[in-house]
Amino acid sequence: QVQLVESGGGLVQAGGSLRLSCAASGITFSFYDMGWYRQAPGKQRDLVATITSGGDSNHADSVKGRFTISRDNEKKTVYLQMNSLNAEDTAVYYCSAILSGSKYTYWGQGTQVTVSS
């Protein structure tokens, strides 16, 4: 059974930092491309950052220079370091996992990030 469990969300003041974690089980983690997405109330789910099984990362323009995705294959965990947070970053953040070449994406349950101005 595949599980992606996010943690690290919470309430933070504008300008602050948070680090999200996503622990995976039930998959051969090192084979999977991992990602972070976010969904604000009334809006679609948007890509935040991805990291391939080989470690290549990509970040949305809106978070470049502020957020950093990383992975630890030994711990089967992907991270999202978020700095200089602002109110527009308020959303539920979801972890994703997809096997390279596959069309099926696994999702976590999401973790709420709220930035107060």
Sequence and secondary structure as in RCSB ss.txt:
>XXXX:A:sequence
QVQLVESGGGLVQAGGSLRLSCAASGITFSFYDMGWYRQAPGKQRDLVATITSGGDSNHADSVKGRFTISRDNEK
KTVYLQMNSLNAEDTAVYYCSAILSGSKYTYWGQGTQVTVSS
>XXXX:A:secstr
  EEEEE  EEEETT  EEEEEEEESS GGGEEEEEEEE TTS EEEEEEE TTS EEE TTTTTTEEEEEETTT
TEEEEEE S  GGG EEEEEEEEETT S EEE   EEEEEE 
